[in-house]
Amino acid sequence: MSQIERKTKVNPTHSLAITRQCKLLSTSRPSHHYTPREAPAEELNLLRQLDHLHVLYPCNGPRQLRNALVSERFLLVMRKRVRRLMGLMGISAVYPGKNTSKPN
């Protein structure tokens, strides 16, 4: 059984303080209050388009993908946002790595 399965939720109506409950469960108090938000539809659409362009041009990095988005789709997107979304999806440009001339 993993650690996540053994932990229970913090009960705000319990007599113990929330900070004490979090300490006993060995979780941070701010993580108790955090509720994740859904991604906006605009960002999901951008992720789909980035994925499609990456399949067409796997050698392109964030700069070239951004240029393709601007020219083909008429979207104004910054390179840093494209880079962040590529990292979120786990995609990167395909290119030869270091020391390709060395055998094995």
VMD Tcl script that draws the C-alpha trace (Angstrom):
set ca {
  {0.00 0.00 0.00}
  {1.47 3.38 -0.99}
  {1.74 6.44 1.20}
  {-1.02 8.22 -0.69}
  {-3.50 5.42 -0.05}
  {-2.76 5.35 3.69}
  {-3.30 9.07 4.22}
  {-6.73 10.35 5.04}
  {-8.18 13.76 4.42}
  {-8.03 16.67 6.81}
  {-11.31 17.17 8.61}
  {-12.00 20.89 9.18}
  {-14.73 20.15 11.77}
  {-12.48 17.98 13.95}
  {-11.42 19.20 17.38}
  {-7.74 19.14 16.35}
  {-6.48 22.22 14.54}
  {-5.93 21.92 10.79}
  {-2.20 22.63 11.21}
  {-1.91 19.78 13.74}
  {-3.85 17.38 11.47}
  {-1.61 18.27 8.54}
  {1.46 17.71 10.69}
  {0.19 14.29 11.80}
  {-0.57 13.33 8.19}
  {2.84 14.77 7.14}
  {1.35 17.00 4.47}
  {1.86 20.70 4.05}
  {-0.93 22.97 5.21}
  {-1.13 25.01 1.96}
  {-1.63 21.80 -0.05}
  {-4.75 21.13 2.00}
  {-6.31 24.39 0.83}
  {-5.29 24.05 -2.83}
  {-7.98 22.92 -5.28}
  {-6.80 22.43 -8.86}
  {-8.60 24.32 -11.62}
  {-9.54 23.01 -15.03}
  {-7.61 24.34 -17.98}
  {-9.48 26.95 -20.04}
  {-10.91 25.90 -23.39}
  {-8.54 28.29 -25.19}
  {-5.50 26.54 -23.70}
  {-6.86 23.08 -24.53}
  {-7.38 24.21 -28.12}
  {-3.80 25.52 -28.22}
  {-2.52 22.19 -26.82}
  {-4.34 20.30 -29.59}
  {-2.87 22.56 -32.26}
  {0.63 22.24 -30.80}
  {0.31 18.47 -30.74}
  {-0.85 18.45 -34.37}
  {2.05 20.68 -35.45}
  {4.54 18.59 -33.48}
  {3.37 15.46 -35.29}
  {3.81 17.23 -38.64}
  {7.17 18.84 -37.76}
  {8.87 16.83 -34.98}
  {12.20 18.64 -35.48}
  {10.74 22.05 -34.67}
  {11.43 23.62 -31.31}
  {9.31 26.19 -29.48}
  {10.38 29.09 -31.69}
  {9.50 27.37 -34.95}
  {6.26 25.95 -33.54}
  {5.31 29.43 -32.38}
  {6.02 30.80 -35.85}
  {3.92 28.02 -37.39}
  {1.04 28.81 -35.04}
  {1.22 32.50 -35.92}
  {1.45 31.96 -39.69}
  {-0.94 29.03 -40.15}
  {-3.49 29.52 -37.40}
  {-3.32 33.32 -37.01}
  {-2.80 33.02 -33.25}
  {-0.60 35.44 -31.35}
  {1.27 33.23 -28.89}
  {4.49 33.94 -27.04}
  {7.45 31.55 -27.27}
  {7.64 31.07 -23.50}
  {4.02 29.91 -23.42}
  {4.68 27.42 -26.23}
  {7.74 26.18 -24.33}
  {5.73 25.76 -21.12}
  {2.97 23.87 -22.92}
  {5.50 21.62 -24.67}
  {6.96 20.76 -21.27}
  {3.47 20.14 -19.91}
  {2.76 17.68 -22.73}
  {6.22 16.14 -22.53}
  {7.16 16.83 -26.13}
  {10.47 18.19 -27.38}
  {12.24 18.73 -30.68}
  {13.88 15.64 -32.17}
  {17.50 16.31 -33.06}
  {20.87 14.54 -32.81}
  {22.38 14.71 -29.37}
  {25.96 15.36 -28.27}
  {28.95 13.32 -29.42}
  {27.27 11.74 -32.43}
  {30.64 11.21 -34.12}
  {31.91 8.90 -31.37}
  {31.21 5.19 -31.99}
  {28.95 3.56 -29.41}
}
mol new
graphics top color blue
foreach p $ca { graphics top sphere $p radius 0.5 }
foreach p [lrange $ca 0 end-1] q [lrange $ca 1 end] { graphics top cylinder $p $q radius 0.2 }
display resetview
